[in-house]
Amino acid sequence: MNFISTRKKQTVNYVDAVLKGLADDGGLFFPENVPSDNSFLNSFCENSFQENSFEIAKLFFPTIPNEDLREIIESSVSFPAPLSQLTENQYVLELFHGPTLAFKDFGARFMARLMNYINKGESSFNVLVATSGDTGSAVANGFYGIDGINVFLLYPSGKVSEIQEKQLTTYGKNVTSLEIDGTFDDCQKLVKTAFGDNELNDQLNLTSANSINIARLIPQSFYYVEAIKQLGENHYPIIFSVPSGNLGNLTGGLLANKIGFDVYKFIAATNSNSVFTEYINSGVFSPRKSVRTLSNAMDVGNPSNLERIKFMFGDNLELTRKVIFSDTYNDEQTLEAIKEVYNKYNYVIDPHGAVAYNALTDYAEKNNLNNYAGIILETAHPAKFKDIVEDAIGINVELPLSLNECIKKEKRTIKLDKSYDTFKEFLLNSKL
């Protein structure tokens, strides 16, 4: 299995794709040919979550011995992704049962173990991560204490929740948190610029743990298959409503679809950072500075994975629209959705899931859908947004034990401005 740059100027094996993160031509790696397996497609409903994850991983990493790949899967996919039913047609896929209570635990843990398997501690790697909240803590948890791998988390100062900030700034050891005076897009720009800096790359082994890294993206297809499996005989036309920012989660679902798992429609639910919705509706992509919202993990004004989505559909907007619908919701609508889900269904949903709930509900109503299986991706535990959720529904949201322990720890960060020269100097002067 080879991986090709979305700009078609470079093809590499899986080791180079994972360790490089970003292609030399500035593109993102994607499987040269997305594989499928009919026997697997016909039998997946009988398998465990881990077994299906192994079968998917085997499609993309066929040269890794089965025993080693199973070990990677078993230590990565070690928590469930259950479906919770709201109505006859609507479900919530709970992706917050991992160690940092966010969906990114799946991708981050898989990638950390895969990179450790590849590296075997023989050389030193430096992982650069831009985060708008949950990515940072998931990557920190996944890579914490791994010999030979140093992690640098870049996050926008004052633009993540208090709990999220504590989660990504209290690890230490091989994890360094960089508090950037800017937005998530500024953080992401610093990371991408570093990968394109030949002088820096000549001195340091750099790779990424954002969803620009294919090793983060592939495991995000695992839980889509798990959701379809759990539907069982209630296998109506399936709609996934996906909270969308940098579009990695959406791309993971599209990958599962391309393998052969039938999905009627993907809904890309955006907040006020609606550049992808505008692109789907108008065909014009106009990146801009992100604005802060209650669903902060989606606060992205220039989503990286749009390049992969365009690549998957041959940059054909009409083909893209057949598979993806997109709609956008502001903070007021998000709060109303949190209230509605609680009052109608006695279910506590987080701001990101609330945006996806709005998008699914409106899509079904506008298209007069009666029999369908609409799956809302609940990407983080509502307690990570305790103040927002409590203000919306008027009840106490109890903190899980892991969060309770985390908020007592001391925040440790290094503050930097958003200048690339400052960031580069810091990396060169660090003990790497």
Summary of the structure (lengths in Angstrom):
residues: 432
radius of gyration: 20.2
end to end distance: 31.6
largest distance: 60.4
contacts: 1553
relative contact order: 0.14
helix: 47%
strand: 16%
